[in-house]
Amino acid sequence: VAKDLGLQLLELSDRGVRILNKGRTQYFAVQGKTGHLVTAERIDREQLCRLVEKCVLRCELIVEGQM
């Protein structure tokens, strides 16, 4: 995430970078030491999308300030 946005690792916390998911479970996180997008929670496809052939999890990345 840091590399894709052209940010230094320290800027991730300074700019308030955070992930927003729809729903209560936070499935993704930005790792502060590496800037990588990682899974924060076990993702159970059968529980989330049992009747749907194509399973998609959407989330938003919020960065405060101008890019």
GROMACS elastic network, one bead per residue, 0.5 to 0.9 nm:
[ bonds ]
;  ai    aj funct       b0    kb
    1     4     6  0.50954   500
    1     5     6  0.60927   500
    1     6     6  0.84050   500
    1     7     6  0.83378   500
    1    30     6  0.74408   500
    1    35     6  0.56281   500
    1    36     6  0.55844   500
    1    37     6  0.61668   500
    2     5     6  0.52796   500
    2     6     6  0.59644   500
    2     8     6  0.63421   500
    2     9     6  0.63905   500
    2    11     6  0.84202   500
    2    12     6  0.70114   500
    2    30     6  0.89329   500
    2    34     6  0.81094   500
    2    36     6  0.71470   500
    3     7     6  0.61659   500
    3     8     6  0.76333   500
    3     9     6  0.87573   500
    3    35     6  0.75101   500
    3    36     6  0.86601   500
    4     7     6  0.78248   500
    5    67     6  0.83450   500
    7    10     6  0.81291   500
    7    11     6  0.60739   500
    7    12     6  0.70711   500
    8    11     6  0.53347   500
    8    12     6  0.70729   500
    8    35     6  0.85482   500
    9    12     6  0.55189   500
    9    13     6  0.78155   500
    9    32     6  0.69948   500
    9    33     6  0.69801   500
    9    34     6  0.69550   500
    9    35     6  0.61025   500
   10    13     6  0.60574   500
   10    14     6  0.64543   500
   10    15     6  0.87133   500
   10    32     6  0.82011   500
   10    33     6  0.87643   500
   11    15     6  0.55801   500
   11    16     6  0.81775   500
   11    17     6  0.83664   500
   12    15     6  0.54905   500
   12    16     6  0.62951   500
   12    17     6  0.52958   500
   12    18     6  0.84809   500
   12    30     6  0.86197   500
   12    32     6  0.71265   500
   12    35     6  0.74052   500
   12    63     6  0.81205   500
   13    16     6  0.50778   500
   13    17     6  0.61292   500
   13    18     6  0.86733   500
   13    32     6  0.74166   500
   14    17     6  0.78756   500
   14    64     6  0.87499   500
   15    63     6  0.60069   500
   15    64     6  0.51321   500
   15    65     6  0.65977   500
   16    62     6  0.76143   500
   16    63     6  0.59554   500
   16    64     6  0.56621   500
   16    65     6  0.87180   500
   17    30     6  0.79388   500
   17    61     6  0.69748   500
   17    62     6  0.55157   500
   17    64     6  0.67491   500
   18    29     6  0.74184   500
   18    30     6  0.70457   500
   18    60     6  0.82819   500
   18    61     6  0.58010   500
   18    62     6  0.53102   500
   18    63     6  0.68630   500
   19    26     6  0.82065   500
   19    28     6  0.68412   500
   19    29     6  0.61939   500
   19    30     6  0.73210   500
   19    59     6  0.66169   500
   19    60     6  0.56113   500
   19    62     6  0.62103   500
   20    26     6  0.76537   500
   20    28     6  0.84974   500
   20    58     6  0.89002   500
   20    59     6  0.54711   500
   20    61     6  0.63301   500
   20    62     6  0.73394   500
   21    24     6  0.76214   500
   21    25     6  0.73929   500
   21    26     6  0.61953   500
   21    27     6  0.74730   500
   21    28     6  0.80568   500
   21    57     6  0.84037   500
   21    58     6  0.66882   500
   21    60     6  0.65031   500
   22    25     6  0.81214   500
   22    26     6  0.86176   500
   22    57     6  0.88846   500
   22    58     6  0.73854   500
   22    59     6  0.68273   500
   22    60     6  0.88085   500
   23    26     6  0.79098   500
   25    41     6  0.79103   500
   26    29     6  0.76189   500
   26    39     6  0.87224   500
   26    40     6  0.66644   500
   26    41     6  0.67933   500
   27    38     6  0.85212   500
   27    39     6  0.56393   500
   27    40     6  0.50453   500
   27    42     6  0.72784   500
   27    43     6  0.70215   500
   27    57     6  0.86482   500
   27    59     6  0.87521   500
   28    37     6  0.68195   500
   28    38     6  0.56524   500
   28    41     6  0.70439   500
   28    59     6  0.79881   500
   29    36     6  0.82868   500
   29    37     6  0.58178   500
   29    38     6  0.54575   500
   29    39     6  0.62119   500
   29    40     6  0.55474   500
   30    33     6  0.89790   500
   30    34     6  0.83486   500
   30    35     6  0.59080   500
   30    36     6  0.56188   500
   30    38     6  0.61940   500
   30    39     6  0.87035   500
   30    40     6  0.87763   500
   31    34     6  0.57194   500
   31    35     6  0.51324   500
   31    36     6  0.53273   500
   31    37     6  0.63733   500
   31    38     6  0.67690   500
   32    35     6  0.54380   500
   32    36     6  0.77794   500
   33    36     6  0.82918   500
   34    37     6  0.89160   500
   39    42     6  0.72183   500
   39    43     6  0.80630   500
   40    43     6  0.89611   500
   43    47     6  0.85323   500
   43    48     6  0.81030   500
   44    47     6  0.54346   500
   44    48     6  0.63538   500
   44    49     6  0.85483   500
   45    48     6  0.51329   500
   45    49     6  0.56152   500
   45    50     6  0.68317   500
   45    55     6  0.72803   500
   46    49     6  0.55397   500
   46    51     6  0.82260   500
   47    50     6  0.58930   500
   48    51     6  0.88430   500
   48    52     6  0.89508   500
   48    55     6  0.78789   500
   49    52     6  0.51969   500
   49    53     6  0.76381   500
   49    54     6  0.79432   500
   49    55     6  0.57554   500
   49    56     6  0.84054   500
   50    53     6  0.79912   500
   50    55     6  0.87058   500
   52    55     6  0.63599   500
   63    66     6  0.82353   500
   63    67     6  0.82853   500
   64    67     6  0.86087   500
